[in-house]
Amino acid sequence: MKKIYYLSTCTTCRRIIKEVAPDNTFVLQDIKVEPITSGQLDEIYKISGSYQSIFNKQARKYREMSLHTKSLTEEEMRDLILGEYTFLKRPIFIIDHKVFIGNNRKVVNELNTYMQFKKRSSNKINYQASL
């Protein structure tokens, strides 16, 4: 599976997607237009290992709802993400069974490296198949 969860109004998401330049095998899902489902969220959870890793504490509503003063459980984070798209850290790239979460430079660099590796591996397989 190759999927990108992003927000089309987010300039950082658009910049990262442009930088990574995913091919047409990726499915892009604008989480504001097409909200994430519980099944999709649980799939990301299975790969990432926690809802905390995909929970956006930078969201405006995080402070507005005074969530910064509480110790949220994994289940509470899950419910908040399902209820409000801004609580999902973004962008999220899923490639096969790897997940790249968020917009920090380290994650984007790892994503770029992985994408280049996958591209080289694919080209090598295509070359060997043509022999």
Residue frames relative to the residue before (quaternion, step in Angstrom):
aa qw qx qy qz dx dy dz
M 1.0000 0.0000 0.0000 0.0000 0.00 0.00 0.00
K 0.0624 -0.7607 0.6457 0.0224 3.52 -1.10 0.83
K 0.1771 0.7987 -0.5453 0.1828 3.54 -0.38 1.23
I 0.1398 -0.7623 0.6272 0.0768 3.52 -1.20 0.68
Y 0.1456 -0.7400 0.6522 0.0764 3.54 -0.85 1.06
Y 0.1391 0.7991 -0.5622 0.1611 3.55 -0.66 1.12
L 0.3602 -0.6784 0.5863 0.2574 3.52 -1.37 0.01
S 0.4062 -0.7600 0.4522 0.2303 3.59 -0.47 1.18
T 0.6731 0.4877 -0.3020 0.4667 3.60 1.14 -0.49
C 0.5824 0.5815 -0.3608 0.4388 3.58 1.31 -0.12
T 0.3699 -0.7533 0.4998 0.2145 3.59 -0.52 1.16
T 0.6109 0.5451 -0.3551 0.4513 3.60 1.08 -0.61
C 0.6335 0.5141 -0.3282 0.4760 3.60 0.96 -0.82
R 0.6719 0.4976 -0.3016 0.4583 3.58 0.86 -0.95
R 0.6414 0.5268 -0.3222 0.4553 3.60 0.99 -0.83
I 0.6782 0.4880 -0.2926 0.4651 3.59 0.88 -0.93
I 0.6438 0.5071 -0.3269 0.4707 3.60 0.93 -0.82
K 0.6468 0.5063 -0.3187 0.4729 3.59 0.98 -0.80
E 0.6578 0.5205 -0.3014 0.4534 3.59 0.96 -0.89
V 0.7106 0.4531 -0.2507 0.4764 3.57 0.90 -0.95
A 0.1362 -0.8466 0.4986 0.1268 3.57 1.20 -0.65
P 0.0027 0.8250 -0.5644 0.0294 3.60 0.54 1.13
D 0.4595 -0.6775 0.4908 0.2982 3.58 -1.06 0.67
N 0.7069 -0.4927 0.3146 0.3982 3.56 -1.30 0.06
T 0.5253 0.6138 -0.4324 0.4003 3.62 1.21 0.20
F 0.5768 0.5722 -0.3723 0.4487 3.59 1.30 -0.17
V 0.2663 -0.7097 0.6283 0.1749 3.52 -1.18 0.72
L 0.1851 -0.7819 0.5890 0.0860 3.56 -0.75 1.09
Q 0.0547 -0.7934 0.6062 0.0121 3.56 -0.92 0.93
D 0.2556 -0.7431 0.6063 0.1216 3.53 -0.61 1.23
I 0.3346 -0.8088 0.4508 0.1752 3.56 -0.27 1.28
K 0.5930 0.5388 -0.3796 0.4626 3.59 1.23 -0.20
V 0.6998 0.4454 -0.2506 0.4992 3.58 1.04 -0.81
E 0.7831 0.1217 -0.0297 0.6092 3.55 1.00 -0.93
P 0.2659 -0.8110 0.4961 0.1592 3.59 0.11 1.27
I 0.5504 -0.6061 0.4659 0.3357 3.53 -1.17 0.68
T 0.3566 -0.7326 0.5408 0.2090 3.57 -0.98 0.83
S 0.6459 -0.5064 0.3837 0.4233 3.55 -1.24 0.28
G 0.6303 0.5357 -0.3332 0.4525 3.61 1.04 -0.71
Q 0.6548 0.4976 -0.3078 0.4784 3.58 0.97 -0.84
L 0.6557 0.5146 -0.3081 0.4586 3.57 0.95 -0.89
D 0.6608 0.4996 -0.3044 0.4702 3.57 0.97 -0.83
E 0.6100 0.5390 -0.3446 0.4676 3.60 1.11 -0.64
I 0.6409 0.4972 -0.3184 0.4905 3.59 0.98 -0.81
Y 0.6226 0.5513 -0.3248 0.4506 3.57 1.02 -0.84
K 0.6471 0.5314 -0.3208 0.4427 3.59 0.92 -0.91
I 0.6993 0.4524 -0.2670 0.4848 3.58 1.01 -0.80
S 0.7426 0.4302 -0.2306 0.4587 3.59 0.88 -0.95
G 0.4450 -0.7284 0.4262 0.2995 3.58 1.11 -0.57
S 0.8105 0.0290 -0.0338 0.5841 3.60 1.21 -0.19
Y 0.4969 -0.6171 0.5110 0.3335 3.52 -1.26 0.44
Q 0.5570 0.6120 -0.3886 0.4053 3.57 1.16 -0.55
S 0.6577 0.5289 -0.3191 0.4311 3.61 0.99 -0.77
I 0.7488 0.3485 -0.2103 0.5231 3.60 1.18 -0.43
F 0.5304 0.6274 -0.3986 0.4076 3.58 1.32 0.11
N 0.3040 -0.7811 0.5286 0.1348 3.56 -0.76 1.12
K 0.1713 -0.8043 0.5648 0.0684 3.56 -0.32 1.26
Q 0.5763 0.5804 -0.3752 0.4361 3.60 1.29 -0.03
A 0.4595 0.6962 -0.4439 0.3272 3.60 1.25 -0.21
R 0.5775 -0.6102 0.4252 0.3366 3.55 -1.03 0.85
K 0.6712 0.5219 -0.2992 0.4332 3.55 0.95 -0.88
Y 0.5160 0.6397 -0.4154 0.3898 3.58 1.21 -0.41
R 0.7125 0.4033 -0.2338 0.5244 3.58 0.96 -0.88
E 0.6274 0.5580 -0.3410 0.4228 3.59 0.94 -0.87
M 0.7283 0.3983 -0.2197 0.5126 3.58 1.04 -0.79
S 0.4148 -0.7372 0.4288 0.3172 3.59 1.38 0.13
L 0.2554 0.7930 -0.5117 0.2097 3.57 1.09 0.69
H 0.5770 0.6054 -0.3700 0.4046 3.57 1.18 -0.51
T 0.6632 0.4910 -0.3030 0.4768 3.58 1.24 -0.34
K 0.6772 0.4720 -0.2725 0.4943 3.58 1.31 -0.14
S 0.3569 -0.6712 0.5964 0.2579 3.51 -1.31 0.35
L 0.1928 -0.8298 0.5180 0.0777 3.56 -0.14 1.33
T 0.3908 -0.6863 0.5599 0.2506 3.54 -1.10 0.74
E 0.6741 -0.4684 0.3722 0.4331 3.56 -1.28 0.24
E 0.6614 0.5140 -0.3031 0.4545 3.59 0.95 -0.89
E 0.6376 0.5114 -0.3263 0.4749 3.61 1.01 -0.75
M 0.6344 0.5161 -0.3297 0.4716 3.59 1.00 -0.81
R 0.6265 0.5409 -0.3263 0.4565 3.58 0.97 -0.88
D 0.6838 0.4883 -0.2828 0.4626 3.59 0.84 -1.01
L 0.6472 0.5162 -0.3210 0.4601 3.60 0.98 -0.80
I 0.6450 0.5122 -0.3218 0.4670 3.60 0.96 -0.84
L 0.6762 0.4868 -0.2987 0.4654 3.58 0.92 -0.87
G 0.6974 0.4845 -0.2657 0.4564 3.59 1.09 -0.66
E 0.8067 0.0947 -0.0090 0.5832 3.58 1.13 -0.62
Y 0.4341 -0.7521 0.4394 0.2300 3.56 -0.46 1.26
T 0.6177 0.5794 -0.3598 0.3914 3.61 1.07 -0.60
F 0.6115 0.5578 -0.3560 0.4339 3.59 1.22 -0.28
L 0.5849 0.5465 -0.3840 0.4602 3.59 1.25 -0.07
K 0.4120 -0.6907 0.5388 0.2508 3.57 -0.75 1.07
R 0.0045 0.8292 -0.5564 0.0531 3.57 -0.91 0.85
P 0.5713 -0.1729 -0.7979 -0.0841 1.41 -2.28 1.00
I 0.2638 -0.7109 0.6206 0.1998 3.52 -1.36 0.27
F 0.1236 -0.7714 0.6232 0.0372 3.53 -0.80 1.11
I 0.0636 -0.7592 0.6464 0.0411 3.56 -0.91 0.94
I 0.0242 0.7763 -0.6261 0.0685 3.54 -0.74 1.14
D 0.7955 -0.0904 -0.0196 0.5988 3.53 -0.42 1.30
H 0.7423 -0.3549 0.2591 0.5060 3.62 -0.50 -1.08
K 0.5225 0.5742 -0.4381 0.4532 3.56 1.13 0.78
V 0.1380 -0.7845 0.5999 0.0747 3.53 -1.10 0.68
F 0.1325 -0.7528 0.6429 0.0494 3.54 -1.11 0.87
I 0.0825 -0.8458 0.5259 -0.0354 3.54 -0.42 1.30
G 0.8399 0.2465 -0.1866 0.4462 3.52 -0.95 0.94
N 0.5244 -0.6795 0.4583 0.2309 3.48 -1.40 0.06
N 0.4171 0.6966 -0.5112 0.2818 3.61 1.09 0.29
R 0.6731 -0.5526 0.3265 0.3674 3.54 -1.13 0.74
K 0.6274 0.5462 -0.3439 0.4356 3.61 0.96 -0.80
V 0.6680 0.4927 -0.2963 0.4724 3.60 0.90 -0.93
V 0.6627 0.5024 -0.3073 0.4626 3.59 0.91 -0.91
N 0.6399 0.5128 -0.3260 0.4704 3.61 1.00 -0.76
E 0.6441 0.5074 -0.3171 0.4765 3.60 0.98 -0.85
L 0.6371 0.5266 -0.3155 0.4660 3.57 1.01 -0.83
N 0.6573 0.5050 -0.3076 0.4673 3.59 0.88 -0.91
T 0.6492 0.5145 -0.3100 0.4667 3.58 0.94 -0.89
Y 0.6705 0.4981 -0.2954 0.4636 3.57 0.90 -0.92
M 0.6450 0.5185 -0.3169 0.4633 3.58 0.96 -0.86
Q 0.6551 0.4991 -0.3124 0.4735 3.61 0.95 -0.82
F 0.6288 0.5299 -0.3256 0.4666 3.58 1.01 -0.81
K 0.6671 0.4982 -0.2974 0.4673 3.59 0.89 -0.96
K 0.6442 0.5243 -0.3186 0.4568 3.57 1.01 -0.82
R 0.6620 0.4937 -0.3029 0.4756 3.60 0.94 -0.91
S 0.6442 0.5227 -0.3168 0.4597 3.59 0.97 -0.87
S 0.6550 0.5095 -0.2997 0.4707 3.56 0.98 -0.86
N 0.6557 0.5055 -0.3090 0.4681 3.58 0.95 -0.86
K 0.6390 0.5270 -0.3197 0.4602 3.59 1.02 -0.80
I 0.6508 0.5009 -0.3082 0.4802 3.58 0.97 -0.86
N 0.6556 0.5060 -0.3118 0.4658 3.61 0.93 -0.88
Y 0.6437 0.5198 -0.3209 0.4610 3.58 1.01 -0.81
Q 0.6780 0.4869 -0.2919 0.4671 3.58 0.89 -0.93
A 0.6385 0.5284 -0.3259 0.4548 3.59 1.04 -0.69
S 0.6759 0.4953 -0.2987 0.4567 3.59 1.10 -0.62
L 0.5575 0.6254 -0.3865 0.3857 3.62 1.23 -0.25
